[in-house]
């Protein structure tokens, strides 16, 4: 799976942690982030992982995640609702939340 980041920006309040970051990571590539402390390495990784939301730019959206992923973990309020392939989650939702959430994406 490839990751493409275009003009990513993340602000905390008025502090710009990441400013117009663009990066392409090829499938199978192991990449290292090398920078001094407080250079937003962790922030970038959290954005790529989907643990933070960018102020501007994006790593992927939910529809793209469904198209690219082998398995999808659907979460709500800090808990895992369902784990399965995109088709399994769509065809056999285990809760009203998964039904509504996945149904709105497809």
Buried (B, 14 or more C-beta within 10 A) or exposed (E): EEBEBEEBBBEEEEEEBBBEBEBEBEEEEEEEEEEEEEEBBBBBEBBBEEEBEBBEBBBBEBEEBBEEBEEBEBBEEEEEBBEBEBEBBBEEBBEEBBBEBBEEBE
